[in-house]
Amino acid sequence: MKPGLTLWKDRDPAARCLPGVRCGTLDGPPDNPVHAVGQLASEGVQFVQVHEPVDLTDADGTSAVAVLLLVRELTSHGIAVDWTLRMNDPAQWRELSHLYPPAAVLYGSTGGESEEGVVAAWRGSFHIAKCGYRRGPGFLEIRDHRWGSFRRLVVQEPGSGAFQGLLDGVPAVVSASTERVLRRHLHEHLLHRAGRYLWWTPYRLRRWPLSTTIP
């Protein structure tokens, strides 16, 4: 089951109590996160709460990948997210550290204590455009700061519908042939595995940061 969402037009907890700031709830992440989050941004949504943890210990991954795609798109639009992440290995957080920082990172498939050090490191290292892409004619330029140093990667965009689907927010079911074709992107952590699925991790850069510290 996909976790429900609550939407507000302000990040400030005090302001979220005011009339007209709460935008209502959704039963779960939208099927087309790229389009849906663009619509939410145009309507002035500034804060989204995810009701249930994103569980990367789930072997299926349907619910997890739906929320991760949502968080990716919300981060791309500069919308804050209140979410919780459950992982088998908290040391793998850097692969997701370009996403808006979660309120808690839990370790283990059931129960588990919050990994406060991971949350603190995630919040301390997070910045706009930490791992995003710009699209040119026939290629993607990816700028990646997740590992403590700047990496610039260029992907010659394949013409397959499967790759375009990944950019459109449609996860790919993992199979031997899929993994073989996408192995390079997996190695470079441009794809992330969530249960039975692979999803494209960099988000589209919508604003270029005005900072000399972010190339």
Buried (B, 14 or more C-beta within 10 A) or exposed (E): EBBBBBBBBBEEEEEBEEEEBBBEEBEBBBEBBBEBBBEBBEEEBBBBBBBBBBBBBBEEBBBBBBBBBBBBBBBBBEBBBBBBBBBEEBEBBBBBBBBBBBBBBBBEBEEBEBBEEBBEBBEEBBEBBBBBBBEEEEEBBBBBBBEEEEEEBEBEBEEEEEBEEBBEBBBBEBEEEBBEBBEEBBEBBBBBBBBBBBBBBBBBBBEEBEEEEBE
